[in-house]
Amino acid sequence: MAERTKRKSTKKKASKPKVSFAYPAPPHMPGVDWVELPVRSVDDAYDFFCALGFRPRADQGAGTMVALGGDVLMLKPNDGAADDQSSGITIQVATDHIERKREQLTEAGVTVSPVTRSPRGDATFEATDPHGHTVRFCGPVRKFDDPVID
């Protein structure tokens, strides 16, 4: 009797779709347009952020936009909401010259914290607006080719 040879199946197995936990931004949404920042007084917040280096961008209804580079803040009145809802937001702004930026703000009359340095080589300081929002300036204190300390 002749032995039967097994033939490989020519049917393709259905492949499982790859599971991805990342959600890519649609092409029409490349990044954040602006951040709405609730404040008790748009005028006071406007003066504070202009002292930090933000520049006027536009008025939009009840709010005012200020920008620092591509970062835009929409300063909006909190419409009588509880005070704790209009404070406590931290905005982090990168700068190449942290010491120089701190000196500029101090000369402009802005109260800022001392510069703190991490072992990795970066430095930060903060300023708090009249509404309790914190602006943290961060930047390198080392050159890009310097070794990083873990």
N, C-alpha and C positions, 0 to 999 in steps of 0.2 A: 504494500500500500504506500502510496506517495504521501510524503509529509506535507502538511499544509504550512505555508509560510504566512506569517502575520503581515498584514498590510497596514501601513500607517494611514490613519485617517487623514483625509484631505480637508476635512471641515476645520475651520478656524474656531478656536475657542473665543468666546466673547470676553473681551478684556474689561476689567473693572475700571471705572473712571477714577482718575487720581483725585484724591481728596485734598483740597486746599483750604487753609484757614485764613488766607490773606484775601482781602477784597481790594483789587486794584481800583484806582479811581477811574471813572469813565473819562474818555478823552476830552469831554467838555468841562471837566472839573479838575484842572491841574493843581489847585492848591486852595488855601484859605483866602477868601476875598477880604473879609474884615472880621474883627471880633467886637461884639457889642459889650460895652463896659458900663454897667449901671452906676450912676453917680447921683448924689444929692443936689449938686450944683454943676451944671455943664460949664458955666463960666470959670469957676474955681478949678475944675479938672482941666479945662483948656489951658489956662495959665500955667498949671503945673507941668503938663506934658510938653508944652512949648518950651519951658525952661529946661526940660530934659533933652531937647533936640528934635522933638517931633515937629512937623510943619503942618500948617492948615491944609486940608484937602478939599472939603466941601461941607455944606450944610445939607442935611437930609431930614426933612420933617422937623421933629422936635430935637434931633440930635445933631452933633457936629463931628466930622471926621478929622482926625489928625494922622499923619503918617511919618514913619521913620524908615526910609528906604522903601521896601515893598510891604512892610508891616503897617497895617491900617487899623486904628481903633475908632469905633463909633461910640462917642460919649453920649449916653442917653440918660435922661432923668429917670429915676426909679419909680416915678408916679405914685409916691406916697407909700410904697411898700416898706416893710420892716427894715430898719437900718442894717441888720445883719445880712440882708439879701443884697446889699449894695457894697459889700466890702469882702475882702479876703481873697481876691483873685491875684495870682502872681503872673507877671509877664516877664519873660526872660529875653533879654536883648544882647546879642553878641557884639563885641567891639574888639578891634585889633590892638588898641592901646588903652588898657584898663586904667593905668595910673593917670594918664593924660585926661581921660574922660572924667574920672573922679575929680581931678583938679578943676576942670571946666565947670562941672556942676557946683562945686563948692564956691567958686568965684561968682557963679550966677545966683548964689543965695539958697541953693537947695540943700537940705539936710540929708546927708548920706552916711551910711555905716562905714566902718573901717574895711579895708580890703582884706579878705580872707583867702588863703592859698591852700590848695590841696596838695598832697604828695605827688599827684599825677602831673602837676605843673600848670594847672589852670587857677584863675583867681576870680573872685566875685565881690561885688558890693551892692548894696540895696538902697533904694529911696522909697518912701511910703507916701502916697498921695493923701490929701485931706479926707478921702473917703475910705481909707483903709486898704487900698490896693497897693501891692508891692511891685516895683519894677526892679528886677535883678539884672545888673550888667555883668556879663561874664566874658572872659577872654584869656588867651594864653599869656603866660609870663615867660615862656620859653620859646626858642626858635624852633621851627618845624623839623630841623635836622638833629635837634638835641634828643638824647635818649629819654624815654619815658620811664619813670620810676613806678613800679607796681606797688 
